[in-house]
Amino acid sequence: MTRFRLTTFLLLFSLLVVAQEDLLSKEEAIAKALENNFGIEIAKNQIYIAENNASVLNSGYLPTLTGTAGANYASNNNTQEFPGRFDSIGNPQADVNLTGLESQRYNAGLNINYTLFDGLGRFYNYKRLKEQYELSELQARETIENTMLQMFSVYFEIARLTENRNVQLQALEISKQRITRAEYSFEFGQNTKLDILNAQVDVTNDSINLLNTEQQLANAKRDLNVLLNQDLSYNYVVDTLVTFVPRISLVEYMDQSISNNVAILQTERNLKINEYDIKVNKSGYLPTIGLTGSYGWNRSQNPDQVFFTGQVFPGTNNTQISFGLGASLTWNLFDGGGTAVRVKNAKIAYENQELLRKQIELEVNRDMQNAMAIYENRLRIFRIQEQNVVTNQNNFERSREQFQLGRITSIEFRQAQINLLNAQTNKNLAKYDAKLAELQLLQLTGQLLNVEI
């Protein structure tokens, strides 16, 4: 009796510990993954890069403005000689020595250049960058969908192991009760020591199974902590309630998959990018018209100068301000055929992208049909396993009554218990397998992020 009370206390204590753990709901897990997952963070940064590339600052529509400035300084010593020259009284003309002759030059300028027309190349390139931005958003969405699917596969594995642990706790409790009953029966001479040993063996096996499940559960929780980028030691419980999307909704989603599937949408964006590539390359056939403007400021400070007459003139300071406007037209009439080759290659790339789109559409339709068949099959298996649990539960209850009355052996009772345990764990596996199959189908239809899980 004491052993039974101790076992009951341990069971209640374990349930109390579970109740005190934080509940990590599906919605909270999704929010944490979107906020903290490394892969999603990288995908978001890729969107920011594409957004920067698609801005007007990278379009080529804005003019370029450059500023220049400079300063020069020079210091010279100048000796001017006059060989063969004489002054007014007949003496040789003396040399003129000028030292410390300083000169400075300063200049500053602004130059503006604007491409007025470039054959529409920048126009189509700007549209191409916009499509690249849309493509990066779709790529990020694909990353998010894959991460959500990975996260839920681990989340539901935790839920499955949690339910299996609860089932195994109950099985262990029943096996411990058998030991108590066998010991009482042995004391009153109603059975042999063998019944006690059989019960102890079953308790050992149930304890080992429970320990293995708890270890798997702890590992799965750490896997989810990695996906959610949170403390690996953080402990929690998950929501084991599973609801399924009505079949009529799934069929409707499948009909809309062409406009929602992320892989198909990416091929359409790539097709549009290839179309703009053709137009960008065709711009090489047209001229380029540009406008230029300039503003300049120059100042020079000149040193003294000596003329051949021997006269010394003082230095001068000059300041000059200039404005300039200009226009240019450049037309590459023949570039050796390079533009023609680039246009042809861009057209071939466009055709390849069209073929790829058709291939992906066909593959997505095939994958959806397969996913729907797998989902319906797993859902039927789950319903069968639910009924199987009910059947084995009834069989176990009747076997326990017969065992308590001494009409069946402990081996037969143990078999009924194992059958019930297997039925319950198989039902848990079938439930989460069906839900994961549903999520894979929702991903293919493009509705994974739109449907409440």
DOFIBA-740481 format. One record per residue (C-alpha): residue number from 1; residue in one letter; y, z, x. Coordinates in pm, 1 decimal, decimal comma. Example, Ala and Ser with C-alpha at 12.3 -4.5 7.8 and 13.67 -1.06 7.14 Angstrom:
! DOFIBA-740481
  koltor  zagu         y         z         x
       1     a    -450,0     780,0    1230,0
       2     s    -106,0     714,0    1367,0
! end
This chain:
! DOFIBA-740481
  koltor  zagu         y         z         x
       1     m       0,0       0,0       0,0
       2     t     233,4      80,2     287,4
       3     r     166,4    -263,6     440,2
       4     f     249,4    -432,1     109,0
       5     r     580,0    -245,5      86,7
       6     l     665,5    -339,0     446,1
       7     t     590,4    -705,5     379,6
       8     t     800,0    -704,1      64,4
       9     f    1085,0    -542,5     256,0
      10     l    1068,7    -805,3     529,8
      11     l    1068,8   -1085,4     273,2
      12     l    1369,7    -941,6      90,8
      13     f    1547,2    -885,8     422,5
      14     s    1494,6   -1247,9     525,4
      15     l    1626,2   -1366,5     189,6
      16     l    1929,4   -1140,2     231,2
      17     v    2000,2   -1285,1     577,1
      18     v    1981,8   -1637,4     435,6
      19     a    2216,8   -1538,1     154,3
      20     q    2468,0   -1404,7     406,7
      21     e    2474,4   -1731,3     604,3
      22     d    2754,3   -1976,5     536,3
      23     l    2678,2   -2258,4     296,5
      24     l    2748,6   -2598,4     448,0
      25     s    2790,5   -2822,8     145,0
      26     k    2750,1   -3199,4     158,3
      27     e    3122,6   -3246,8      99,1
      28     e    3209,2   -3008,4     383,4
      29     a    2964,4   -3181,6     616,9
      30     i    3123,2   -3518,7     535,4
      31     a    3472,7   -3380,8     596,3
      32     k    3373,2   -3229,2     930,9
      33     a    3203,9   -3548,9    1042,9
      34     l    3508,6   -3758,3     954,5
      35     e    3735,7   -3517,6    1136,3
      36     n    3533,7   -3417,8    1440,8
      37     n    3260,0   -3670,6    1517,6
      38     f    3316,4   -3832,3    1858,0
      39     g    3202,3   -4177,9    1749,6
      40     i    3436,4   -4176,5    1450,2
      41     e    3724,9   -4054,5    1666,2
      42     i    3666,6   -4345,5    1906,5
      43     a    3656,9   -4588,6    1612,7
      44     k    3988,6   -4449,5    1484,0
      45     n    4147,6   -4500,9    1824,9
      46     q    4028,8   -4861,4    1823,0
      47     i    4212,7   -4906,8    1493,7
      48     y    4530,2   -4767,8    1649,7
      49     i    4499,1   -5018,1    1936,1
      50     a    4452,7   -5306,2    1691,0
      51     e    4748,5   -5181,4    1487,2
      52     n    4967,0   -5182,1    1796,7
      53     n    4852,6   -5533,0    1885,6
      54     a    4934,9   -5656,0    1533,8
      55     s    5289,1   -5516,7    1535,1
      56     v    5601,0   -5731,5    1559,3
      57     l    5653,4   -5599,9    1911,8
      58     n    5348,1   -5799,0    2021,1
      59     s    5414,1   -6106,1    1806,7
      60     g    5639,7   -6309,3    2037,8
      61     y    5904,0   -6336,0    1767,3
      62     l    6149,5   -6107,4    1943,9
      63     p    6373,0   -6227,9    2227,8
      64     t    6343,2   -6107,8    2585,1
      65     l    6639,3   -5942,2    2753,1
      66     t    6650,0   -5880,9    3126,7
      67     g    6911,3   -5706,8    3329,8
      68     t    6983,5   -5757,8    3698,0
      69     a    7206,3   -5568,7    3937,4
      70     g    7261,2   -5571,1    4308,8
      71     a    7482,7   -5436,2    4585,8
      72     n    7525,6   -5542,0    4950,0
      73     y    7718,5   -5377,6    5228,1
      74     a    7796,4   -5513,8    5574,0
      75     s    7995,5   -5379,1    5867,6
      76     n    8090,3   -5619,4    6152,6
      77     n    8284,1   -5616,8    6480,3
      78     n    8459,9   -5947,7    6536,0
      79     t    8611,0   -6078,0    6865,6
      80     q    8806,4   -6400,4    6838,8
      81     e    8870,3   -6583,5    7175,0
      82     f    9113,8   -6870,0    7228,6
      83     p    9016,3   -7049,2    7550,7
      84     g    9273,4   -7301,6    7678,2
      85     r    9540,5   -7179,3    7440,9
      86     f    9871,9   -7029,7    7556,8
      87     d   10140,9   -6835,2    7386,3
      88     s   10509,7   -6937,4    7366,8
      89     i   10592,1   -6818,2    7719,0
      90     g   10287,9   -6987,6    7878,9
      91     n   10050,2   -6695,8    7909,2
      92     p    9688,6   -6732,8    7800,1
      93     q    9656,3   -6626,2    7440,4
      94     a    9499,5   -6285,3    7416,7
      95     d    9169,0   -6222,9    7241,1
      96     v    9180,9   -6068,0    6895,8
      97     n    8937,0   -5778,9    6844,5
      98     l    8863,3   -5663,8    6490,6
      99     t    8623,0   -5373,4    6451,7
     100     g    8478,1   -5208,7    6146,3
     101     l    8509,3   -5512,5    5926,2
     102     e    8343,3   -5401,4    5601,5
     103     s    8236,7   -5625,7    5319,3
     104     q    8077,0   -5534,3    4985,7
     105     r    7912,0   -5746,1    4723,1
     106     y    7830,7   -5621,2    4372,1
     107     n    7670,6   -5809,2    4087,5
     108     a    7528,2   -5735,7    3742,9
     109     g    7394,3   -5963,2    3477,6
     110     l    7214,2   -5991,0    3144,9
     111     n    6986,2   -6278,7    3054,9
     112     i    6845,5   -6336,0    2708,6
     113     n    6571,6   -6584,3    2622,9
     114     y    6443,8   -6669,8    2278,2
     115     t    6177,1   -6916,1    2179,5
     116     l    6303,3   -7086,9    1869,3
     117     f    5994,4   -7300,8    1813,9
     118     d    5663,9   -7315,2    2000,8
     119     g    5457,4   -7545,7    1784,3
     120     l    5374,4   -7259,8    1541,4
     121     g    5151,2   -7102,6    1805,4
     122     r    5297,4   -6754,7    1778,7
     123     f    5298,2   -6777,7    1397,4
     124     y    4924,2   -6832,8    1380,6
     125     n    4858,8   -6594,1    1667,0
     126     y    5045,1   -6322,9    1475,1
     127     k    4826,1   -6389,0    1171,5
     128     r    4522,3   -6380,4    1400,3
     129     l    4624,9   -6035,7    1527,1
     130     k    4655,6   -5917,9    1166,3
     131     e    4300,4   -6035,3    1102,5
     132     q    4190,3   -5855,7    1419,5
     133     y    4339,9   -5538,7    1277,5
     134     e    4148,3   -5588,6     952,0
     135     l    3832,7   -5651,3    1154,1
     136     s    3882,4   -5330,8    1353,6
     137     e    3909,0   -5135,6    1026,9
     138     l    3581,1   -5287,3     910,3
     139     q    3418,7   -5202,4    1244,0
     140     a    3542,0   -4845,2    1208,2
     141     r    3406,0   -4835,4     855,0
     142     e    3068,1   -4954,0     984,6
     143     t    3074,2   -4675,6    1244,2
     144     i    3158,8   -4422,8     974,1
     145     e    2879,2   -4548,7     748,1
     146     n    2622,6   -4531,9    1028,7
     147     t    2742,4   -4184,6    1123,2
     148     m    2722,6   -4068,0     760,6
     149     l    2370,1   -4203,5     731,7
     150     q    2271,3   -4032,5    1055,6
     151     m    2438,9   -3710,7     948,8
     152     f    2263,6   -3705,6     611,0
     153     s    1925,8   -3779,1     766,5
     154     v    1967,1   -3460,5     972,3
     155     y    2124,9   -3268,7     681,9
     156     f    1833,3   -3351,1     451,0
     157     e    1585,5   -3272,5     727,1
     158     i    1739,3   -2923,5     740,9
     159     a    1710,8   -2900,6     362,8
     160     r    1345,0   -3010,0     372,8
     161     l    1256,7   -2761,3     646,3
     162     t    1444,7   -2488,3     459,3
     163     e    1236,7   -2547,2     147,1
     164     n     919,6   -2569,3     355,4
     165     r    1005,9   -2237,1     518,4
     166     n    1049,4   -2075,0     178,2
     167     v     714,3   -2213,1      66,4
     168     q     546,7   -2086,7     383,7
     169     l     708,3   -1744,4     342,4
     170     q     549,7   -1722,7      -0,4
     171     a     215,2   -1837,3     139,8
     172     l     235,6   -1574,8     414,3
     173     e     318,2   -1306,7     159,3
     174     i      15,5   -1404,7     -51,1
     175     s    -209,9   -1397,9     255,9
     176     k     -85,2   -1050,8     350,0
     177     q    -153,5    -931,1      -1,2
     178     r    -508,4   -1061,9      40,6
     179     i    -554,5    -840,0     345,7
     180     t    -446,2    -535,6     148,0
     181     r    -675,4    -626,0    -140,5
     182     a    -966,5    -698,3      94,6
     183     e    -920,2    -364,6     268,7
     184     y    -917,8    -176,9     -62,9
     185     s   -1223,7    -366,8    -179,8
     186     f   -1401,2    -291,4     146,2
     187     e   -1324,1      77,3     114,3
     188     f   -1483,9      78,9    -231,2
     189     g   -1778,4    -127,0    -113,2
     190     q   -1695,2    -432,3    -319,3
     191     n   -1695,3    -679,7     -28,3
     192     t   -1774,3    -709,8     339,3
     193     k   -1565,6    -696,0     654,5
     194     l   -1580,2   -1076,5     661,1
     195     d   -1328,7   -1100,2     375,8
     196     i   -1082,6    -891,4     575,8
     197     l   -1130,4   -1108,8     882,9
     198     n   -1084,5   -1427,9     679,8
     199     a    -760,0   -1292,2     535,2
     200     q    -636,5   -1195,2     881,3
     201     v    -713,6   -1544,6    1013,9
     202     d    -516,5   -1695,6     726,2
     203     v    -222,1   -1462,7     795,0
     204     t    -227,9   -1572,3    1158,6
     205     n    -230,1   -1940,6    1065,4
     206     d      46,4   -1893,6     809,5
     207     s     256,0   -1700,4    1062,3
     208     i     217,6   -1976,1    1322,4
     209     n     310,4   -2243,7    1070,4
     210     l     616,2   -2043,0     970,0
     211     l     725,1   -1995,1    1331,9
     212     n     689,9   -2367,5    1401,5
     213     t     892,6   -2452,8    1092,7
     214     e    1165,8   -2206,1    1187,4
     215     q    1182,2   -2357,9    1535,2
     216     q    1211,1   -2708,3    1390,4
     217     l    1478,1   -2582,1    1153,1
     218     a    1681,1   -2430,2    1437,1
     219     n    1656,2   -2755,0    1636,0
     220     a    1767,1   -2960,5    1335,9
     221     k    2068,5   -2734,5    1283,2
     222     r    2170,5   -2781,4    1644,4
     223     d    2137,0   -3159,9    1599,3
     224     l    2373,1   -3144,0    1302,3
     225     n    2614,7   -2923,6    1497,1
     226     v    2632,8   -3196,0    1762,1
     227     l    2707,6   -3462,4    1500,9
     228     l    2977,7   -3242,2    1347,4
     229     n    3112,4   -3141,6    1691,7
     230     q    3093,8   -2770,6    1625,8
     231     d    2952,2   -2465,7    1802,5
     232     l    2580,9   -2517,6    1869,2
     233     s    2508,8   -2154,3    1780,7
     234     y    2676,4   -2181,4    1440,4
     235     n    2422,4   -2091,5    1171,0
     236     y    2438,5   -2191,8     808,7
     237     v    2235,7   -2296,8     506,8
     238     v    2251,9   -2634,6     337,4
     239     d    2246,5   -2748,4     -20,9
     240     t    1892,6   -2841,4    -126,4
     241     l    1997,0   -2986,3    -462,5
     242     v    1940,7   -3361,9    -476,6
     243     t    2060,3   -3596,7    -749,0
     244     f    1988,0   -3967,2    -769,3
     245     v    2218,2   -4251,7    -867,2
     246     p    2114,0   -4417,6   -1195,9
     247     r    1928,0   -4743,6   -1148,6
     248     i    2174,6   -4937,7   -1360,9
     249     s    2452,3   -4840,6   -1120,7
     250     l    2246,1   -4947,2    -819,8
     251     v    2182,7   -5288,4    -976,1
     252     e    2555,7   -5326,1   -1039,9
     253     y    2632,5   -5233,4    -679,1
     254     m    2382,2   -5493,0    -557,4
     255     d    2553,5   -5762,6    -763,9
     256     q    2884,1   -5674,9    -595,4
     257     s    2742,7   -5654,1    -243,3
     258     i    2886,7   -5987,7    -124,0
     259     s    3238,7   -5850,8    -166,3
     260     n    3158,0   -5499,1     -39,1
     261     n    2896,6   -5518,8     236,4
     262     v    3065,1   -5439,3     566,4
     263     a    2861,3   -5688,9     770,7
     264     i    2951,3   -5975,6     535,4
     265     l    3316,4   -5872,5     531,3
     266     q    3322,1   -5874,9     911,1
     267     t    3187,4   -6229,6     922,2
     268     e    3463,9   -6336,3     682,3
     269     r    3728,5   -6179,7     904,0
     270     n    3579,0   -6349,2    1210,5
     271     l    3578,3   -6678,9    1021,7
     272     k    3948,5   -6639,4     947,8
     273     i    4015,5   -6553,3    1313,4
     274     n    3834,7   -6870,7    1423,1
     275     e    4042,3   -7070,6    1176,5
     276     y    4361,8   -6937,8    1332,2
     277     d    4223,1   -7011,1    1679,9
     278     i    4209,4   -7379,5    1585,6
     279     k    4570,6   -7375,2    1469,5
     280     v    4688,2   -7182,4    1775,2
     281     n    4530,1   -7439,0    2004,9
     282     k    4676,3   -7727,6    1803,5
     283     s    5023,5   -7589,3    1872,4
     284     g    4984,1   -7731,3    2223,7
     285     y    5047,6   -8078,3    2077,3
     286     l    5401,4   -7983,3    1968,1
     287     p    5717,7   -7919,9    2171,5
     288     t    5875,2   -7587,8    2257,1
     289     i    6242,7   -7522,2    2189,6
     290     g    6413,5   -7230,5    2357,4
     291     l    6757,5   -7072,5    2365,8
     292     t    6909,3   -6889,2    2661,5
     293     g    7216,9   -6676,9    2710,4
     294     s    7362,7   -6501,1    3010,4
     295     y    7641,2   -6265,8    3104,9
     296     g    7735,6   -6203,9    3465,5
     297     w    7973,3   -5980,3    3657,7
     298     n    8037,2   -6026,4    4030,3
     299     r    8275,0   -5843,7    4263,7
     300     s    8324,4   -5903,6    4633,6
     301     q    8535,7   -5712,7    4884,7
     302     n    8600,8   -5931,7    5191,8
     303     p    8716,5   -5812,9    5537,2
     304     d    9014,8   -5938,4    5737,8
     305     q    8996,0   -6294,7    5871,9
     306     v    9133,8   -6451,4    6192,0
     307     f    9250,7   -6810,8    6189,8
     308     f    9270,2   -7047,1    6486,0
     309     t    9641,4   -6981,0    6512,5
     310     g    9560,7   -6624,5    6591,2
     311     q    9697,5   -6496,9    6268,3
     312     v    9507,5   -6220,4    6094,4
     313     f    9492,2   -6227,4    5720,2
     314     p    9401,6   -5911,9    5532,0
     315     g    9080,1   -5892,4    5327,3
     316     t    9064,3   -5980,1    4961,0
     317     n    8884,0   -5845,2    4653,1
     318     n    8745,3   -6089,6    4400,4
     319     t    8602,8   -6013,3    4052,5
     320     q    8426,5   -6275,3    3843,1
     321     i    8291,7   -6253,9    3485,0
     322     s    8082,5   -6536,6    3341,1
     323     f    7914,8   -6624,9    3012,9
     324     g    7652,5   -6889,2    2957,8
     325     l    7461,4   -7042,9    2664,9
     326     g    7189,1   -7300,8    2680,7
     327     a    6907,0   -7472,3    2497,0
     328     s    6589,6   -7632,3    2623,8
     329     l    6317,0   -7853,9    2488,1
     330     t    5978,9   -7877,6    2658,3
     331     w    5713,5   -8119,0    2537,7
     332     n    5388,0   -8144,2    2724,7
     333     l    5310,9   -8503,8    2634,1
     334     f    4980,0   -8505,4    2819,6
     335     d    4809,6   -8208,1    2982,0
     336     g    4500,9   -8386,0    3108,6
     337     g    4310,8   -8331,6    2783,4
     338     g    4299,3   -7952,1    2804,6
     339     t    4449,7   -7898,7    2461,2
     340     a    4210,7   -8145,5    2299,7
     341     v    3909,8   -7968,5    2456,1
     342     r    4031,3   -7627,8    2338,5
     343     v    4078,6   -7755,4    1983,0
     344     k    3729,0   -7909,1    1977,6
     345     n    3570,5   -7588,0    2108,2
     346     a    3760,1   -7380,2    1850,7
     347     k    3626,7   -7604,5    1572,5
     348     i    3271,2   -7564,4    1701,7
     349     a    3317,5   -7185,6    1712,3
     350     y    3436,7   -7199,1    1351,2
     351     e    3123,9   -7392,6    1247,8
     352     n    2903,8   -7140,0    1428,0
     353     q    3078,3   -6856,9    1246,2
     354     e    3014,3   -7028,0     913,0
     355     l    2644,5   -7052,9     997,2
     356     l    2640,3   -6688,8    1102,4
     357     r    2799,6   -6585,6     772,9
     358     k    2532,6   -6769,4     574,4
     359     q    2261,4   -6611,1     786,3
     360     i    2401,8   -6259,2     740,3
     361     e    2440,7   -6307,5     364,9
     362     l    2076,2   -6412,7     343,4
     363     e    1962,7   -6119,8     558,4
     364     v    2169,6   -5869,2     359,2
     365     n    2019,5   -5995,3      31,9
     366     r    1672,1   -5963,3     181,4
     367     d    1743,2   -5614,2     315,2
     368     m    1881,6   -5504,4     -22,0
     369     q    1575,2   -5628,7    -207,0
     370     n    1350,8   -5448,9      41,9
     371     a    1561,2   -5133,3      26,9
     372     m    1552,5   -5132,9    -354,2
     373     a    1175,1   -5174,7    -354,5
     374     i    1132,9   -4896,1     -97,0
     375     y    1366,4   -4667,7    -291,3
     376     e    1188,0   -4722,7    -623,4
     377     n     849,4   -4671,6    -459,9
     378     r     958,9   -4347,5    -293,5
     379     l    1117,4   -4226,9    -615,1
     380     r     791,5   -4287,1    -801,5
     381     i     603,5   -4101,0    -529,8
     382     f     847,0   -3811,2    -567,0
     383     r     790,0   -3796,8    -943,5
     384     i     414,0   -3801,8    -887,1
     385     q     443,8   -3525,0    -627,7
     386     e     649,9   -3317,7    -871,5
     387     q     368,4   -3340,7   -1125,8
     388     n     116,3   -3271,7    -851,7
     389     v     296,2   -2945,8    -770,5
     390     v     276,1   -2841,7   -1136,4
     391     t     -97,2   -2921,0   -1141,4
     392     n    -168,2   -2733,7    -818,5
     393     q      47,4   -2440,7    -930,3
     394     n    -161,5   -2405,9   -1246,3
     395     n    -480,1   -2440,7   -1044,1
     396     f    -360,7   -2176,2    -798,9
     397     e    -267,2   -1928,3   -1073,4
     398     r    -608,0   -1966,0   -1236,6
     399     s    -782,0   -1939,9    -901,1
     400     r    -592,1   -1618,8    -827,7
     401     e    -703,4   -1474,1   -1161,4
     402     q   -1062,1   -1570,7   -1089,8
     403     f   -1037,5   -1432,1    -737,3
     404     q    -904,2   -1100,7    -861,7
     405     l   -1192,2   -1086,7   -1106,2
     406     g   -1434,8   -1159,9    -824,0
     407     r   -1558,6   -1484,9    -974,2
     408     i   -1465,7   -1706,9    -676,0
     409     t   -1475,2   -1643,0    -302,9
     410     s   -1178,0   -1596,1     -72,9
     411     i   -1253,0   -1937,7      79,2
     412     e   -1216,0   -2107,7    -259,8
     413     f    -896,8   -1913,1    -326,9
     414     r    -760,9   -2010,7      15,1
     415     q    -834,6   -2375,1     -57,6
     416     a    -635,8   -2354,3    -380,8
     417     q    -351,3   -2192,6    -187,6
     418     i    -357,0   -2466,1      79,5
     419     n    -362,5   -2735,1    -189,9
     420     l     -53,3   -2583,3    -348,5
     421     l     119,3   -2550,2      -9,9
     422     n      47,2   -2914,4      75,8
     423     a     164,7   -3029,5    -266,3
     424     q     492,9   -2840,1    -231,3
     425     t     565,9   -2968,0     119,7
     426     n     469,3   -3322,8      21,0
     427     k     705,6   -3300,6    -274,4
     428     n     986,3   -3186,6     -44,4
     429     l     918,6   -3475,4     192,3
     430     a     905,4   -3726,2     -92,2
     431     k    1230,6   -3596,7    -241,0
     432     y    1435,1   -3640,1      75,2
     433     d    1262,4   -3965,9     169,7
     434     a    1368,6   -4106,0    -167,8
     435     k    1725,4   -3982,5    -122,2
     436     l    1752,8   -4135,7     225,3
     437     a    1617,6   -4463,7      90,9
     438     e    1887,4   -4450,7    -175,0
     439     l    2156,3   -4393,1      89,2
     440     q    2032,4   -4689,7     291,6
     441     l    2052,1   -4904,2     -22,2
     442     l    2405,2   -4777,6     -91,8
     443     q    2507,8   -4868,2     262,0
     444     l    2382,3   -5224,8     217,8
     445     t    2573,4   -5258,0    -109,8
     446     g    2889,5   -5126,5      58,5
     447     q    2911,0   -4820,8    -168,1
     448     l    2796,9   -4544,6      67,7
     449     l    3149,2   -4407,0     110,8
     450     n    3240,5   -4450,1    -256,1
     451     v    2955,3   -4269,8    -431,2
     452     e    2922,5   -3893,8    -459,9
     453     i    2617,2   -3792,3    -259,9
! end
